Amino acid sequence: MKVKVVYPILKGNDEIAKQLKERFDEHGVLVFNLISSPGAGKTTFLENLIKNLSRFYRIGVIVGDIEDTVDAERLSKPGVLSVQLNTKGACHLDAGMIREGLSFFDLSKLDVLIIENVGNLVCPSDFYLGEDFKLVILSVTEGDDKPKKYPGTFFKADCVLINKTDLIPYTNFSLEKAKNDILSINPKVRIFEIQATKEETLFDFVRFLEEKIRWKKKKV
Amino acid sequence: MHEASVALSTIEAVKDIEKREKIKASRVIVEVGEGSGVNIDALSFCLSSIIKEEGLNISFEFVKKDITAFCSECNKEITLTNLSYICPVCKNISLNITEGMELNIKEIEGESVEG
């Protein structure tokens, strides 16, 4: 006997993610999923982003790492609740893990929830976590060939930050090639150039994020 | 290597369908879209390990699906290659993806079980 079905294999994940999205929407919390390879500068970027944003907005962070809690400690600032999830070997966060992490938060007291995914340019982009947008960081020291080598993640990104642009003179990284390659995969993506260690280089992105925060609030 | 978690989800999905359809699966067809980010060889390897571990007798077949999209400029379906959101004919960037992102169980074959 044969049975024809259309059964999404990640149905379990997607159903949880949909429920999470409903909870985020209900409270008008803007959520983004931050993805990059290890060492691209996710945590340094978040440290300075949070410094900028926490004056005006209430921020929560869920940090995914295979082991250790160093990132959550780095991101725990006054007024910022940061929760570390250890995936114990898994290369990505899934919606079930986010649901567990959320038990530490009161969504009615948040404006932004940041999900810092496990450092990996391949797997995290396949697991929807209920986020409003996916933010990908590509750093200069990884090389300008990475978008073409890991197109899946750039294909699904809503926004890309090119980090460590101050190191360009010391490498053979071509900003033009990197941008053209990203846009050839995903022509509608927003690209920002940043130096995560320098707060002032994040202002354009902060303005972009503030627009999104207001948009999300209005939807409630 | 998220294919390991995808493989675990596949087995769970098979068990769910078995229960619903009152069937004992012996052959399962999985469709894998080019844009799903899943590597069929890795998924197949992970599935074979789980099957062995759990003593299941199921063979898996995979159907690969290209990414297709509707181009409003050309007014027709086009196939996208190399994971790129641009129409290869007219370079239009406003495309609607119609296929190729799926990761589904498509068909299950097996003996029906009572109860």
Interface residues (C-beta under 8 A of the other chain):
Chain A: M1 K2 V3 K4 V5 V6 Y7 P8 I9 L10 K11 G12 N13 A90 C91 H92 D94 V122 C123 S125 D126 F127 P151 G152 F155 S184 I185 N186 P187 K188
Chain B: M1 H2 S5 V6 S9 T10 E12 A13 D16 I17 E21 I23 V30 G35 S36 G37 V38 N82 L83 S84 Y85 I86 I93 E102 L103 N104 I105 K106 E107 I108 E109 G110 E111 S112
